[in-house]
């Protein structure tokens, strides 16, 4: 007669291959916890946390340094444009059109800065690998 277990019916089978070292580590852990292979794997899956590992290479370091310098320059240019627009606003009517152009240039600069940061973020995001 078949032995009956008081567990939910499980229909899916998961298989994997291990090296000799991995298998030795696996069996040591089983012995330490005194549980079956199946239960160990179930608990490992339920309690697993995935931590992103960002791989940084010299190319990425250079890219990040260039991005930092570029962002700082954008900030300085934007500050200068705002100071010019503020000065033009003080003198009123003769410079109203020029003031609007300067504000438009500052807005374009902010949009360009955002676009560059977004593209670099996408590029860096594609470099990530994940580790259990």
N, C-alpha and C positions, 0 to 999 in steps of 0.2 A: 504494500500500500504506500502511496506517495505521501510525503510529509507535507502538512499544510502550515503555511506561515501567516501570521497576522500582520501583513503589510499590504500597502496598496499594490494593485496590479501594475507591473512595469512591463511595457512592451518593447522599449528601445534598448538596443545593445550598443555600447561604446567600446571600441577596441583601440589599442595603441601598441606600439613596439617600444621597448626600453633597451638601453645599452646595459652591459653587465653592471656598471657603476650605478646607473639610475635604478636598476632593479634591486641591487643590494641596499641602497638608501630607502627605497620603497618598502622592502620587507622589514628593515630595521624599524621604520616608523609604525608599521602594522603591529609588530611585536610590542613596541612601547605603549601603544594605545589599546592593544588587545581587542582589535576590531577586524572585521573582514575587509578584503580588498574593495568590495563593492561599497560598503558603508564608508570607508575612508575616502573613496573618490566622491561619493555623494556629499559628504561633509566638506570636502575641499572645494567642490563646485559652489555649494551654497555660501561658504565663507570667503571665497576668493575675492580679492580686490585687485583691480587692474590699475597699475600706476604707470602713467606715461613716462617714457624715457626719451628725452630729447637728445639726439645725436648732434653734437656740435663739431664741425670740422673747421680747419683753417679758413676755408672759403666762407663759411658762415660767420666766423669771427670778423673777417674783413668786411663782409656785407653789413653786419651789425654796426661796425665802427663807422662805415660810410653812411649808413642810415642815420646814426646818431649825429654825425656832423651835418648832414643835409637837413635834418629836423631842426637843429640849432640855427642854421642859416635861415631857414624858413621863418622861424620865430623872430629873428632879428629884422628880417625884411618886413614882416607883417607889422612889427612894432614901429618901424620907421614910417611905413605907409599910414598907420593910424595917427602918428604925430603930425604928419604932413596934412592929413585930412582935418585934424583938429585945428591946426593953424589956419588953414584956408577957411574953415567955418567961422573963425573969429572975425575975418575981414569982410564977410558977407557977400553981397550980390555979385561983385565982379568975378569972384572965384567959385561960384556955386556949381557951374558945370564941371570945372576941374576937380572940385571936391567930390562930386558924384563919381567921376572916373577913378579917383584914388580909392574910394570906398569899394567900387567894383573890382579894382585890381586886388585889394585886400581880400575880398570874398573869393576871387579866383585862386589866390594863393592858398587860402585855407582849404579850398576844395582839392587843389593839387596835393597839398600836404596829406590830406585824408586819403586820397587815392593811392599815393605812394606807400603810406603805412599799411593800407589794406592789402596791396599787392605783395608787400614784403611779408605780412602776416600769413597770407595764403601760401607763399613759397616756404616759409619756415614751418608751417603746419603740415606740409607734405613730407617733411623730413622726419617727422616723429615716428617712432616705433613703439610698440606696446609690449609690456612685460607683465606676466602674472606674478 
